[in-house]
Amino acid sequence: MSKSKTPNKFFKNLGDYTAILLISFLPHLSIFNKIKASVMRSRGALIGKRTKLLSGIWIDDFSFLEINDDVSIAKDVILVATGGIKIGHRSMVGYGSKILSTNHIIPPGKESLRFPGLEYKKVTIGNDVWIGAGVIILPGITVGDGAIIGAGSVVTKSVNPYAIVAGVPAKTIRMRN
Ligand SMILES: CC(C)(COP(=O)(O)OP(=O)(O)OC[C@H]1O[C@@H](n2cnc3c(N)ncnc32)[C@H](O)[C@@H]1OP(=O)(O)O)[C@@H](O)C(=O)NCCC(=O)NCCS
């Protein structure tokens, strides 16, 4: 790494961590939601209007995060957005859920997993989606508009619009009608 890039990276990381601390600790009163949204925008995220952000939210890389209008994100949600995360209008992310957009590259044979790096796969959550509490959504997943993800599910495959899925791995239990 060149010397000239080190301070930039240091200040970017410092800025991001300061933003995470603010977002994580401030309560979700309307005024604080506005402050949190502004802080996230200042770090490079696209944040819509009237977002409701509870405390304890952790975001890894604001630059590839898009959250649209009227989205609600509950307490202790983790968004690993390095590979890109888009959350559509009016969608809700339940308590303690994790949306992950990176995998560690699995090298051939029994080489160490520590150094081959990451692969990036964007996660796209549609409009009007309800993600229950404690859900894990894996890299590359698309969740269609109006879908519901049951509490505790691990979503390993993309979810059709208006499907209700649940379980580990998540399977369709019925369609909304
Ligand atoms: C998925 C959910 C919305 C219910 O949908 P539903 O269509 O009413 O489902 P039902 O309760 O009729 O259950 C249908 C089947 O799915 C199973 N099921 C329901 N929710 C499940 C879940 N989260 N994980 C695994 N299986 C689940 C039921 O056991 C039932 O199985 P069976 O047919 O073998 O008996 C609800 O169970 C759920 O997970 N809600 C999330 C609650 C939450 O996270 N709240 C926090 C607010 S953000």
The ligand as an ORCA input file, in Angstrom:
! r2SCAN-3c Opt
* xyz 0 1
  C     -43.866    -16.908      9.277
  C     -44.923    -16.315     10.203
  C     -45.191    -14.865      9.775
  C     -46.237    -17.087     10.232
  O     -46.754    -17.343      8.963
  P     -48.089    -18.229      8.848
  O     -48.399    -18.323      7.402
  O     -49.126    -17.646      9.730
  O     -47.576    -19.624      9.355
  P     -48.246    -20.659     10.384
  O     -48.108    -20.131     11.760
  O     -49.614    -21.032      9.893
  O     -47.274    -21.903     10.212
  C     -47.237    -22.675      9.018
  C     -46.116    -23.695      9.156
  O     -44.859    -22.993      9.110
  C     -44.114    -23.258     10.328
  N     -43.480    -22.006     10.722
  C     -44.058    -20.809     10.965
  N     -43.148    -19.905     11.294
  C     -41.946    -20.526     11.270
  C     -40.634    -20.102     11.527
  N     -40.359    -18.831     11.850
  N     -39.637    -21.011     11.392
  C     -39.904    -22.289     11.041
  N     -41.147    -22.751     10.773
  C     -42.156    -21.873     10.895
  C     -45.155    -23.693     11.341
  O     -44.593    -24.496     12.343
  C     -46.133    -24.456     10.473
  O     -45.582    -25.725     10.217
  P     -46.551    -27.045     10.078
  O     -47.419    -26.757      8.863
  O     -45.568    -28.161      9.872
  O     -47.327    -27.104     11.344
  C     -44.488    -16.355     11.685
  O     -44.437    -17.702     12.107
  C     -43.167    -15.693     11.985
  O     -42.085    -16.282     11.900
  N     -43.285    -14.394     12.338
  C     -42.153    -13.565     12.640
  C     -42.333    -12.944     14.042
  C     -41.282    -11.932     14.335
  O     -40.137    -12.073     13.953
  N     -41.671    -10.880     15.011
  C     -40.780     -9.787     15.340
  C     -41.285     -8.527     14.727
  S     -40.100     -7.831     13.646
*
